[in-house]
Amino acid sequence: MKIRTAGAVAATAAAALLIAAGPAHAAAPSEQDTTFLKAAHQSNLAEIATGKQAQQKASSQQVKDLGARFVTDHTRLDEALRQVATSLDVELPNAPNAEQRAAAARLDAASADQYDALWLSIQMDQHMKAMANGQKEIAEGSDAAAKKAAQDAAPVIKSHHDLIETAGRDLGIPDLVDTGSAGLFGTSSSRTPAFVLLGIGVFLFLVGGVSVVRSRARR
């Protein structure tokens, strides 16, 4: 009886220690995982806000429809993202970043005839940055759930990018040349194509060569 009692006491003590220790926690997310989750969340917040705005302020039905789609898609992406952040104990920002807020302010101030082109320009720039953020997480992230969130979002964001390009063409807005950080549409005529410059160079070279041959022939 004493042996059984001692065994029972030992088992009870071990169970108490396990309860006190609590459930095992997953490894803390890497800096890359945390950066991705925060940036992706802010991107979603910005897209949801400007998507709602486009439905009210845009002149083109195509832009209005894009705004509605972006709200739906980014809301869904953000719900999944927040679940991952919660599981990893990552505190997400409650507002878009400073650059996104500045872009939103530009849209607020845009006139009716400027709005659609500016909205598409800003959307192109922000979606390109969102794609880069996701690609970096896929390549360098550590947490499987965070990487999966990036992988799941990638085709959605790419489809938005393609729709923005299509809308730009349909509405007669010049092709994007180099959005950079400003995200502005530029005209394709603002830069001379490389093959044109090459052709001019070859032409001048041949003309110069013919002139030299003629000059020597006269001597």
C-alpha positions in Angstrom: 0.0 0.0 0.0 2.8 2.4 0.8 4.4 1.8 -2.6 1.1 2.4 -4.4 0.5 5.5 -2.4 4.0 6.9 -3.1 3.4 6.1 -6.8 0.1 8.0 -6.8 1.7 11.0 -5.1 4.5 11.1 -7.6 2.0 10.9 -10.5 -0.1 13.7 -9.1 3.0 15.9 -8.6 4.1 15.3 -12.2 0.7 16.2 -13.5 0.7 19.4 -11.4 4.0 20.4 -12.9 2.7 19.9 -16.4 -0.4 22.0 -15.7 1.7 24.7 -14.2 4.0 24.7 -17.2 1.1 25.1 -19.5 1.0 24.1 -23.2 4.2 24.2 -25.2 4.5 27.3 -27.3 5.6 27.4 -30.9 8.9 29.1 -31.7 8.7 32.9 -31.9 8.3 34.2 -35.4 11.3 35.6 -37.2 11.8 39.2 -37.9 11.0 38.5 -41.5 7.7 36.8 -40.6 6.7 39.7 -38.4 7.6 42.3 -41.0 5.6 40.5 -43.6 2.5 40.1 -41.5 2.5 43.8 -40.5 3.2 45.1 -44.0 0.6 42.8 -45.6 -2.0 43.8 -43.0 -1.4 47.5 -43.7 -1.6 46.9 -47.4 -5.0 45.2 -46.9 -6.2 48.1 -44.8 -5.2 50.5 -47.5 -6.8 48.5 -50.3 -10.0 48.1 -48.4 -10.2 51.9 -47.7 -9.4 53.0 -51.2 -11.6 50.3 -52.7 -14.6 51.6 -50.8 -13.7 55.2 -51.8 -13.5 54.2 -55.5 -17.0 52.8 -55.4 -18.2 56.3 -54.4 -15.8 58.7 -56.2 -14.7 57.0 -59.5 -16.2 58.1 -62.8 -15.7 54.9 -64.6 -17.8 51.8 -63.8 -14.7 49.7 -64.5 -12.8 51.5 -61.6 -15.9 51.2 -59.4 -16.1 47.5 -60.0 -12.3 47.1 -59.3 -12.8 48.9 -56.0 -15.5 46.5 -55.0 -13.5 43.5 -55.9 -10.4 44.8 -54.0 -12.6 45.3 -50.9 -13.9 41.7 -51.1 -10.5 40.1 -51.8 -8.4 42.1 -49.4 -11.0 41.6 -46.6 -10.8 37.8 -47.1 -7.0 37.9 -47.3 -6.8 40.0 -44.1 -9.0 37.7 -42.1 -6.7 34.8 -42.8 -3.7 36.9 -42.1 -5.0 38.1 -38.7 -5.5 34.5 -37.7 -1.9 33.7 -38.4 -0.7 36.8 -36.6 -2.9 35.9 -33.6 -1.4 32.4 -33.5 2.1 33.8 -33.5 1.3 36.5 -31.0 2.2 39.3 -33.5 0.5 42.6 -32.8 -0.7 44.2 -36.1 -0.9 47.9 -36.8 -4.3 49.5 -36.7 -3.8 51.8 -39.7 -2.0 51.9 -43.1 1.5 53.2 -43.1 2.5 56.9 -43.7 3.0 56.4 -47.4 -0.3 54.8 -47.9 -2.0 57.5 -45.8 -0.4 60.1 -48.0 -1.7 58.3 -51.1 -5.2 58.2 -49.7 -5.0 62.0 -49.0 -4.0 62.6 -52.6 -7.1 60.6 -53.7 -9.3 62.6 -51.3 -8.1 65.8 -52.9 -8.3 64.6 -56.5 -10.9 66.2 -58.8 -13.4 64.0 -60.7 -11.5 64.1 -63.9 -8.2 63.2 -62.2 -9.4 60.5 -59.8 -9.6 57.4 -62.0 -6.1 57.7 -63.5 -4.6 58.6 -60.1 -6.4 55.7 -58.4 -5.2 53.2 -60.9 -1.6 54.6 -60.6 -1.6 54.3 -56.9 -3.1 50.8 -57.0 -0.4 49.7 -59.4 2.3 51.0 -57.1 0.8 49.5 -54.0 0.1 46.1 -55.5 3.7 45.8 -56.9 4.9 46.5 -53.4 2.5 43.9 -51.9 3.8 41.4 -54.4 7.4 42.1 -53.5 6.5 41.8 -49.8 4.9 38.4 -50.3 7.8 37.1 -52.6 10.3 38.0 -49.9 8.3 36.1 -47.3 8.0 33.1 -49.5 11.8 33.1 -50.1 13.0 34.1 -46.6 10.2 33.4 -44.1 10.6 30.8 -41.4 7.0 30.2 -40.1 5.0 27.8 -42.3 1.7 29.5 -41.6 3.1 32.9 -42.5 4.6 31.6 -45.7 1.4 29.9 -46.6 -0.5 33.2 -46.2 2.0 34.8 -48.6 1.6 32.0 -51.1 -2.2 32.1 -50.9 -2.2 35.9 -51.4 0.2 35.9 -54.3 -2.2 34.8 -57.1 -4.9 37.2 -55.8 -2.6 40.2 -55.8 -1.2 39.3 -59.2 -4.7 39.1 -60.6 -5.4 42.6 -59.3 -2.2 43.8 -60.9 -3.3 42.4 -64.3 -6.8 44.0 -63.9 -5.2 47.4 -63.1 -3.2 47.2 -66.3 -6.3 46.2 -68.3 -8.3 49.0 -66.9 -5.5 51.5 -67.8 -5.6 50.3 -71.4 -9.4 50.3 -71.6 -9.6 53.8 -70.2 -6.9 55.1 -72.5 -4.5 55.8 -69.8 -0.8 55.6 -70.9 1.2 52.5 -70.0 3.1 52.5 -66.8 6.8 53.3 -67.5 8.4 53.3 -64.0 6.1 53.6 -61.0 8.9 53.8 -58.5 7.7 55.1 -55.1 5.5 57.8 -56.6 3.3 55.4 -58.6 2.7 57.8 -61.4 1.6 57.0 -64.9 4.0 58.1 -67.6 3.7 58.2 -71.3 5.6 55.7 -73.4 6.7 58.6 -75.7 8.7 60.1 -72.8 11.5 57.6 -73.4 12.9 56.7 -76.8 13.0 52.9 -77.3 16.4 51.4 -77.2 16.0 49.8 -80.6 15.3 53.2 -82.2 18.5 54.6 -80.7 20.4 51.6 -81.9 19.0 52.0 -85.4 20.0 55.7 -85.5 23.5 54.8 -84.4 23.9 52.2 -87.1 22.6 54.6 -89.7 25.0 57.3 -88.7 27.9 54.8 -88.7 27.1 53.6 -92.2 26.7 57.2 -93.5 30.0 58.1 -91.9 31.6 55.1 -93.5 30.3 55.9 -97.0 31.6 59.4 -96.7 35.1 58.2 -95.8 35.1 55.8 -98.8 34.0 58.5 -101.2 36.6 60.9 -99.8 39.4 58.4 -100.4 38.1 57.6 -103.9 38.4 61.2 -104.9 42.1 61.4 -103.8 
